[in-house]
Amino acid sequence: MSVFTSDDPLLQVHNVTRYYGDRIGCADVSFDLWPGEVLAIVGESGSGKTTLLNCLSTRLAPTTGAIEYRMRDGTMRNLYQLTEAERRLLMRTDWGFVHQNAADGLRMTVSAGANVGERLMAVGERHYGNIRSTADDWLGRVEIDSDRIDDDPRSFSGGMRQRLQIARNLVTHPRLVFMDEPTGGLDVSVQARLLDLLRRLVSDLGLSVVIVTHDLAVARLLSHRIMVMRHGNVIEAGLTDQVLDDPREPYTQLLVSSILQV
Amino acid sequence: MPVRLYLNGVSKSFTMHLQGGTVIPVVDKVEFSVNAGECVVLGGPSGAGKSSILKMIYGNYRCETGQILVTIGDDIINVAASEPREVLRLREDTIGYVSQFLRTIPRVSAEEVVAEPLVAQGASEAEAVEKARGLLSRLNVPERLWTLPPATFSGGEQQRVNIARGFIAHYPILLLDEPTASLDAANRAVVVRLVQEKKEQGVAMVGILHDQDVREEIADRIIDVTAFASDEAA
């Protein structure tokens, strides 16, 4: 069914600003995110997109502004007024965070199966057989062979590590996933496979996603909406294909016209 | 038949900031309506703004002024003033678009590409794929290609995949952007039949068709887009 029918936003961002001393990280950002919606944040290095992502995911407190999230019981809560226990539970269960560098999101010295199983144990699963079979199922969904379940990710290629990180994040059926350049640093063929996998998982699971990328092709393929950032400000936002095909702002026009055609 | 689509005072221009802010006027004060079961063809030379009008109706281009009103049951929605979510919802169940070129996605097979819009409308995967195969077969896409990703197909094969994708689901409004551009006579005839079937189902269509024969067979009305030319010197 359509993911565009829900009336209640999942995330509401109000005037979020973050300073680093005198310098602006991101300034006065506001938007709503609805269930099932994929929002891409694009812009060049230093534009503030990662700062914003970190503010949204409670990894970096904004200087001013508020971020509200709809909890599973339907109540809207200000993220920075949650208790530490509530915040940790949210991050372990209802949210995922996919890092550009898979090693930042994985435990490199435990097995692939344990990397996935660990998130399940965090939500209270205790039965070893269930954990292992769920982990095995998820490795399959991200196209990692079952016979690698006991290997640790140090022996995995970059693409496999990234797929394992995705499995680790999605196993608890989160509602909101943050992604920071998830395809950065991968070969194009590996990138294509990962993108296709992400596209299917996002749509099958009805995930809401905030994805930071500097790659407009990734934004076009995965996202419904796009926000273009420059010098910490959102300079243009809207439907992804509209912004990319009919860009208004000089900087967006420059970004779009800088794409190499193949 | 009831009016499905009404454009009123629609204007479009492009401001090219990288070329010193040059403003390129496209169309001005576009006004026409399309009834259910009617196929309206936009006429005029290349560059007159035909594609831009289709893209504005689909919400792919923004318009500077005017309204693009779509009737859904008792509701009237203005595409030109809709939030992104509303536009996406309209594209799922109300407005279909057959573009000239297929945007291929790595690793997605032709039959899945075709089935996708029907799945988005709530059909089961199996039902959608079966219908997709039927359409690919009607459009003479060889069966050995159905399970392959269309990225490596010929231009004509890609276009037929795209046509199948555009026609598989029911949309009350269907936009056709040169659907027959690189097709042979046999396949053009298939497209003509598909359009006629849509008409019988009450679909309102707006098309761009350079092929004279196809145009004569399916157009109920031709609207000359040059009538909406901007007063120069913008």
Interface residues (C-beta under 8 A of the other chain):
Chain A: M1 S2 F4 T5 W34 E37 A192 R193 L195 D196 R199 L221 H224 R225 G238 L239 D241 Q242 D245 D246 R248 E249 P250 Q253 L254 S257
Chain B: F14 T15 M16 H17 L18 K55 G59 N60 Y61 R62 P84 R85 E86 V87 L88 R89 E92 D93 I105 P106 R107 V108 A120 G122
